[in-house]
Amino acid sequence: MDFPEVVRRRRMVRRFDAARPVDPAVVRRVLDHAHRAPTAGSSQGRAYLLLDSPAEVNRFWEVTSPDPDASNRWLDGMRTAPVLAVVLTDPTAYAARYAEPDKVRAGLADVPTEAWPVPWWHVDAGMAAHAALLTAVDEGLGACFFGVPGARWDAFRQAFGVPHAWLPVGALALGHRQPGDTGSPGSAASPTHRRPPLDDVVHRARFRG
């Protein structure tokens, strides 16, 4: 499958076939491609928490929800994913890297990470997630990338032994798409938020107002 076709087919899945197991070798390829995504300054401040047993997946939903008994269309669908991979990033790895002699010229060595003009750790986490999504589609899987509520980060860290420095930027749900799942409602539910034509968002030489 060529890259453009993968992009066209990449649609966030909202409900998975819980009865179909996911090949661990495929999950490893998904994470390997995520791991190969670029990182600013080769800081390598990313990690992945793989949860691929029912007990681990259920634990994730318990600790990341203010109400573990909550039920709605999105939650009920997403809880059917048999595999979750949480994308973690460590800002301190970037601070240390940009304090090294070959990166001092960037002017970030003495700047607290919260004051960096662009938080590259989040950018890099997004790159990794996108690489994982494309690979999942290419492997015939369904996938969805979603955020972990900030108010639940400490509970998540405690439950899975994640050091405080690591930020759970988001989680990848992986599995086989349930027949009939239409993915993200997207433009059908919000006509005003349809993807605009490419020519409307490409500004040549000067930004148009």
N, C-alpha and C positions, 0 to 999 in steps of 0.2 A: 504494500500500500504506500503510495507516495505521500509526502508531507501535506500537500494541499487537501487531499482527500481526508486525511486524518483530522485536519482542522475543521472541515465541513461537517464531519460526523461527530465531533466532540461536543456532546450536549450533556449537561449535568443530569445524572440519573437520580431519581427520588425514591425508587422502590426496587428492591433486589429480590432475586429468587433464593431464599434462605436455604432451600433444599439442595442447591447445587454447590458443591465445594469448589474452592478456587485452588488451582494448582500452585503449590508453594514456589515452584520454579518461575512461574509467571509473576508472582508477587515480587520475587527477588529481582527479576528484570525491570519491573516498574521502579523499584527503589534504586537499582543500580543506575538507571537513566536519570533519576532525580539527583542522585549523588554526583553525577557527571555534569550537572548544570553549573554554569560559571558562578564564582563568588568574587566579590570585590577585593582586589588586592591578593587574591588567593588566600583569603583569611580562613576559609574552611570552617566557619563557625556554624555548621549545621549538623543536626542529628535527627534520627527518626525513631519513634517508639512504635514498634509493630505489635498490634494486638490481633491475634488470629485464632483465639479460642472463644467459645461462647461466654465463658466466665469472664475473660478479660474484656471483651466487647461490652458485656452487660455492666461491668464495673465502670467502664468509661462513661456510659450514659448515666449511671447513678451519681457519679461524683461531679459531672459537668452540668447537671441540671439542678436548679434551685428546688424543683419539685420532681423527684424521681418517678412519681406516679402520674405526671402530666401526660396528656394524650391529645395529639392533634394530627392533622394530615401529614405535616412534614416530619414530625418526630416518629410517628408510627411507621412511616415509610423508611426513614433513614435507619431506624433500629433493626431493619431486616438485613443490613449489610453484614456479611460474615467476616469481613476484614476491615480494620481501621489502621491507618498509619498516621501518626501525629508528627507534623513537621515542627521541629524545634530549632531555635536559633539562639546564639549566645553573643550579645553585643560586646562582652569583654574580649572576645577573640578578635574582634575588629579593632577595638581600642589598642590592644597589644600589637596587632599587625601594623597599624598606621603610626605606631611610635617607633618602629624599626627604621634604621638609617635610610633605606631606599624609599621609604614612604613619608618621611618627615616633610618633604616638600609639599605634601597635600595640605599641610597646616592644621591637622586634626590631632596632633599628638597631645596637646594640652587642653583639648576641648572635651568636656563631659559628653558621653554618648547621647544624653537627652537633648543636647544642643547641636548635634550634627545637623546640617541643613537637609540631608537625605539619610534616613536610617537604612543603610545598605543591607543590614541583616534582614529587614523585612522584604526588600527588593529581591534578595537572593533566595529567601524562602519561597517567594512567589514564582521565581524562575524554576526552582526545584519542583514545586507543585504542578506547574504547567507541563514540565517534561514528563512527570508521572502521569498526568491526565492523558497526554498524547500517546504515551506508551500503552496505557490501559486500553484505550480505544483500538490501537493497532493490534493488541493481543486479544481483542474480542470481548473485553470486559466492559462493564458499566462503571462509572466513577463519579464522585462528587467531592468537591473541596469546600469545606465550610469552616467557619470560625469557632473557636473555643471561647465561651464568655469569659471576659477578663475577671469578673467577680469570682469565677470558679477555678482560676489558675492555681491558687494555693492548695485547694482540695485535690486537684488533679495531680500536682507535684507530690503531695503527701501519699496519695494512693499508689503511685507508680514509682516512687523513689527518684523523682527528677530533681536535680539540684536547682536551687533558686535562681541561679544565673540564666538558666535556659527558659526561653519564652515559647509557649505552645502557640505558635502563630495560627495554626489551623490544622484540620484533620482531613485525610483522604479516606472516603468510604469506597471500598472496592468489592466487586462481586459481579455476578451475572444479572443483567437487567431482567426484571420480571416482565413476562409478556404483557403487553398492554400499557406499560409505563411510558408516559410521554415526556418524561424529564421535566426540566424547569418550565413553568408556565410562560416565562419570558414575555414576549411581545403580545401573546394572546391575552394575558391577564393585564398588561399595562401597555396599551397602544402608544402612549406618549413616550415610552422608554424603549422603543425599537432601536436596533442598531442602525445608525444613519449611513447613508451611502459613503463609500470611501472618499469620493471627491469632496464631501462636506467636511472631512476631518483632516485631510492632507492640505497643509498650507505651504504653497510653494514660494520660497524666497522671503515672503513677509506674511505675518499672521493677519488673516482677514478678520474683521470685527464681527 
